[in-house]
Amino acid sequence: MGDSWGEPNWRRPQPGFTPQGHTASLLAQRGHTVFNYSESGRGNMTSWLKLQTNPPPRMDHIIWFHTEIVRDMSNDYTGPLHEQLDLGAERIYSRIQSIYTQYAEGVDIILVEGQSQRHQPLFDHFFPQRRLIADWRAQLLNQTSLPYTPLLAQICGTGDPFARWTDSAEEKNHMLNDTERVLDLMKESDLFPDNAHPGDLAHQQLTDQLCELIAAKR
């Protein structure tokens, strides 16, 4: 489940980033049957709606590459960003939980904090039994932790990322500085071949972690 971090074929292969080197492909090479519902540029909800429409015949584990909550929030959300994120996260996680309960209840969820960390404490309220690979990006960048950057994709895109948010200039500058720090670290790392997405080597390391978690659940 997820966005482009969970999708092997999100763009043409490039040095250091190939579909065969992605976690989904590596798990398949190790004998697992993989159904991939990730979609580049989309939010967390997209994968779950795809699962709802076309569930696999069997699920033992759900590997969820978490992305930014704001991607799932319509333009009806306006005001201070962090207040609106709480409202959006509660609605989105609640709806995902209902899909999970109907189509995958009891299936092991392994959450990979990828493009974005989970929105706490709401995520943990709705999915208390999840297992966690915390802030995978920070792990790859050898950082103890990284700031929560809820608008990273929007800041990297076109248009004004703050158009519907009424935070103060100081708060917006703080978010920009945090995002810049994360982007600069990815640009400096060989593990992010395009400066924004983890490449083959990163996915090999993640696959090892996932296989350990999967084996521990048996």
Steps between C-alpha positions, in 0.01 A plus 500: 500500500617857447623762257805497269719368783295180482477479121778319305406648161430859592746628237749377242791304647807709577839422652445381854123470467343207312167317532691179570676665795181618672370340821195353323720324245755391759230346718367312196853375428510361854187296442223731620190566292468878474198707402598864456236770536738798516457791262741781432397847611193383688406491865461224755133451421553408134658163577229405745223590257671283238517214750132550578413476131729207423617319815759224463387143567714485814698742715752417771668841523426852383810714439391863501738771377347795680481828311380852581154530649442828315497307170171346609346829612266685267511875443221532755767484768624853569642675804806432718671196349560294812141545620372390161742206494341371819154523344618343175693220667204405718271477197752320279627251756144426610396420144809287441430315825148419381639358173758302695235363736278393210762357264811420703410474868775333698757531221840613623573865411863605465514877467804645325530870572615601155418824321338608827491382857162391634282769654513439872321424727207442266666225299582304814143543621351346187775239442634409845627156399710616204869423483726785405811581302534847642614786277669287237637812333677602822648149526636521146643847561661387827297750698360434845184680391376741236235771532143424402460653152130478406536712184821363349340384173298820470806719560684308227207536260352797320281771645487642849517215756355733765208633294233357729688508830477799732807433713716796596796603285730372776332158500513478121871589499558231762327240279703613198826475693414151626411387149818649356707314755342167404537568127866600540578181691342286227697686232823424684424127534580230243202305634267748325608485131250765388536704822146414609435124488691212658683289244593133465749485786252662739228255396736205551557616857128549556420156361736345754318681781160396367601136466613500863163644607309252285699206638444620857122494447490135395 
